[in-house]
């Protein structure tokens, strides 16, 4: 027999009905003040005015991927026939048509390496060897000339593979250089500190486009007669120099946020300078600097579009050039929307992963 115990005089532990649920969330977040309510109504009116026509243009009245330019011009709506016709050119540039499986495989290799590097279980010494093998495979696929692959000059590279090559390799090389610059700027050795400060402030004081012009136009003037450096390599070095200077300041901010007691505790353990930095200081500083570092990564990934000024056509540049076809001239909205979605996927993925990594590191720190 079960006895039923009834509590008398005790307050109800359930929260009031007006503080939970979707109605309460709307009241507390969107209509909590009169001016917030007005802004909410205005935003809803704006969305109601802009979203339905956009959806209608994007899907309802849109033409399929097999549509011709004449069919698209005769009716309204988005012309996805432009994307269907120019997809290979936008993604792979002027890479030989019959060999475009090679840049496609290059994209797959880059994405696989990036996804694997995002898993903390793979943060082992062998991951560096995997990256080295992957980058070697990328070089073989893009250049060719071995294993029966047709040689392809890098002047024919373009589209998404070129964007990934410039950004991923640039960041991979610039990151350790940025750590050294940040440590050098905080060094007690005056010569090292002056050199690092001069480099950082000089590079950060000029726009990236000026570095690309210097690498493309001015640098060859200082080379001996008969000596030349590949244009893509010059652009890559300019990107590395630029990214290293900006990331160095983000890392320096993380180093300055470390309490002085951490340095003193490492010194008390008798650790050398590099042992102290690699095992105690830098892991904490890099965890603190994740938000500004990821901001630099995202900006750097998008800044690769500036290579169009020196005759290289990355993803955005290939999308612009595709519009020069007289048959498809005028369909710029479809081109920029398609390219923008690709940029957004990469940038949004970097942002969400950085947030997850920051939460994981903070959780480990609290433990």
N, C-alpha and C positions, 0 to 999 in steps of 0.2 A: 504494500500500500504506500502510495507516494503522498507526502504531505505538501501542500501548496502554501508557500510562505508569501505573504503579501506585505510589502513594505508600505508603511504609512508615514507621511510627513517628509519623505525624502524627495528632493527636486528631481525632475525628469532630466536624465543625462543626455537625451537627444538634443541636437542644436535646433534652434527655432527654424521653422519652415521657411521664413523669409531671408535666411542667411545662406542657404544652400540651394543648389540646382541652377539651371540655366537662367531663370528669371533673376535670381539673386546676383549671378555673375554679370548679367547685362546691367542691372541697377548699380552695382558696385564699380564697374569698370567703364561703362559707356554713358551712363546717365547719372553719375554721382553728383555732378554740379550742373548749373544751368548752361554754362558755356561749353562744357563737355557734351551735353545733350545736343546743343546747336551744331557743334562740329560733327557729331555722329550723324545727325540728320542730313547735313550738307554732303558728307562723304557718301552716305547711302544714295542720295539723289544723283551725285556724280557717277557712282557705279551703275545705277539704274539707267543713266543716259548713255554711258560709254560702253558698257559690257555687252548688252544685246546686239548692237550693230557689229561689234568686233567678232562675236561668236558667229553671227550670220555670215560675215565676210570670210571667216576662217574655215567654217565647216559647211553651213547650209548651202550657200551659193558658190562654194569653191569648185574649181575644176580639178580633176584627178591628175595623177602623175603621168598619165599617157596623153594628156591634152596638148594640142598644138598652140602656138602663139596666136594664130588666127582665131581659134575657138575662144581663147582667153580674152582677146580684145573685143570679141563680139558680145560677151556677157560680163557681168560683174563677178565679184568674189575673188578669192585668192587663186592664183594660177600655180598650182603645184606641178604642172607640166614643166615649168622652168627648172624646178629642183630636180625633177626626173631626168631632164636633158643635161643639166650642168652638174649633177651630183659628183661625178668622178673628177671633174675639173676643180670644183670647190675643195674637195677632200684631198686630192693628190696633185693639183697643179698641172704642170706640163710634163710630168713624168710619162715616159712612153706608155701608150695605152695597153699594149700586150704585156707589159711588165708591172702593171699597177697592183698585182698581188703582193709585190714586195713592200711598197709603202703601207699596204693594208696590214701585212704581217708585222711591220714595224710598229704601227699603232697598237696592235694586240700585245706586242712585247712590252711596250711602255706601260700600258694599262695594267698588265699582269704584274710587272715589277712594282708599280705604285701601290696596287692593292695588297700585294704580299708585304710590302714595307709598312703598311698601316696596321698589320697584325703584330702586336707586341710579342707574341710567341716566336716570331721569326727574327727578333732582334738579337741575332747571334753573329759571331765573326764570319760565318760562311755566307751571310747575306751580302757582304761586300763582294765576295767572289761571284755570287749569282748576278749582281749588278754589272760586274766587269764582263762576265760572259754575255749578258744581255746587250750591253752597249757594243761589244764586239760584233754580235750578230746583227745589230742595227747598222753598223758601219758596212758590214759585208753586203747586207741586203740593199742598202741605198746606193753604195758606190759600185758594187758588182766587180767584175774583172777576175773573180775566182770562182771555183766550183761550177764553172760553166755559165755563170751569170753575165749578162751583157753589161759592159761598163756604162754608167750613166753619170754625166757631169752634174755637180751640185747646182749648177745654174738652172737645171731643169727641175730641181726639187721645189716643192711648194705645198700649200694647203696645210692640213692638220699635222702631218709628219714633221714639217719644218717648224711649226709652232712648238711641238713637243720637244724636238731636238734642242731648239734655242732655250726653252724655258727649263726643261728638266736637267739637261747637262749644265746649263748656266747656274742653276741653283745648287746642283750637286757640287760643283767646283767652288762656287762663291761662299757656301756655308762654312767650310773649314777656314777659308781665308778670312771670313768675317769674325770668326772666333779669335784668330790670331790678332786681327786688328783691334778688337775690343780689349783683349788682354794687353796688347802693346800700348793702347791709349791710357791704360791704368797702371802702366809699368813705372817702376822707380828709376829706370834708366833714362836720363833725359834725351839721349839721341834717339832711342827707340820710340819714346813718347812723341817727340817732335815729328818724326817721320810718319807715324800713324795718324796723328792729328792733322798734319798737312794733307795727307792723302784723303782722309775722310772728308774734311771740309772742302777740299778742292773738287772732289767728285760730286759731293752733295750740293755744291754751289752752282752747278751747271746742269741744264736739262739733258735728258738722255739723248735727244735728237742731235745735240751738238757732239756728243761722244761718237755717235754713229757717223756723222759727217767727218769727224776727225779720222776715224778708222777707215772710212771709204775714200776720202779725197786727200787729206793732208798726210796721213801716214805713208802712203806709197811714194810721196815726194822725198822722203828722207832715206829711202832705200837705195843701195847702189844700183847702177845700171845693170839690167838683166836679172835682177832679183825681184820677185813678186811674192806676195802672200795672198792666199785664197781669200776672196771677199767674204765668204760665209764664216771663215775662221776669224777674220777681223771683226765681223759683227758679233760673233760669239764672245770674243775677248772683251769687247765694249760692254756687252750685257753683264759679263762676270764682274768687271770692275765696278759697274754701277750698282749691282745687287749687293756686292760685298760691302760697299760703303754704307748702304742703308741698313743692312742686317747687323753690321757692327755696332751701330748706335742702339738698335733694339737689344742686342745682347749686353751692351754696356749698361743699359738701364736695369737689366736683370741682375748684373753683377753688383751694381750699387744698392740694390734692394736687399742683398744678403746681409744679415746682421753681422756686426763686427765680431761677435762672439764665435761665429762659425770659423772665421779665419784664425782667431786665437786658439780655438780648440784644436784645429788641424796642426797649428804650429806646436801646440803642447804635446801632440802625439808624435812629434819628430818627423812629420812627413816632409818630403821635398816639395819644391814649388809646383812641379807638374803633377805629383801625386795628390797634392792638396786641391789643385784645380780640377783634375780629371775625376777624382773620386768624391769630392765633397762640394766644391763651390759651383762648378759648371752644371752638374745635374740640376741643382736647385735654381740657378740663374736661368737656364734654358726653359725650365718649367714655368717660371714667372714670365718669361719673354714670349710665350707661345702666341698670345693675341697679336702683338705688333709684328712678330715674325710671319704669321700667316697672312696678315694684311700685306706685307711685302711680297710674299709668294703670289698672292692673287693679283696685285698690281703688276708684278713682273710678268706673269703669264699673259696678261692683257697687253702689256707694253711691247710684246714681240710684234704687234701689228705695225710698229714704226719702221720695220725693216723694208717696207715698201718704198721708202724714200731713197734707198740705195739699190733698188732693182731686184729685191727678193720678195716673193709673194707668199706670205703665210696664209692662214685660213681666211682672215678678213680681206687681205689683198686679193686672194683668188676669187672671193665672192664679188669684189668690186670689178675685177677684170672680166668676170663672166657676164656682167651687164653690158660690156662693150659690143657684144654680138648684136648686129642690127635686128635680127629676128626676135630677140628677146629684150630689147632695150625698153626700159620703163618699168620693169618688174623688180624694182629695188626693194620694195617692202618684203617680198617673199625671200629675197636673198639675205637681207640683213636679219630677218626674223629667224631664218634657218641657222645662220652663223651665230646669232645671239643665243639661241638655245644651246648650241654646243659649248659656247663660252660659259653660259650659266651653269650647265651641268658640272663642268670641271670646277668652277669657282665655288659653287654651292657645296660640292662634295668636300673640297678643302676646308671650307668653313665649318661644316658639320663634324668632320673628323677632328678638327682642332678643338671643338667644344667637348667632344667625347674624350679626347686625350687629356684635356685640362681637368675634366671631372675625375677621370681615373687617377691621375697623378695627385690631385687634391685628396682623393679618398685614401690613397696609399700613404700620403703625408699625415693625415689625421690618425691613421692607425699607428 
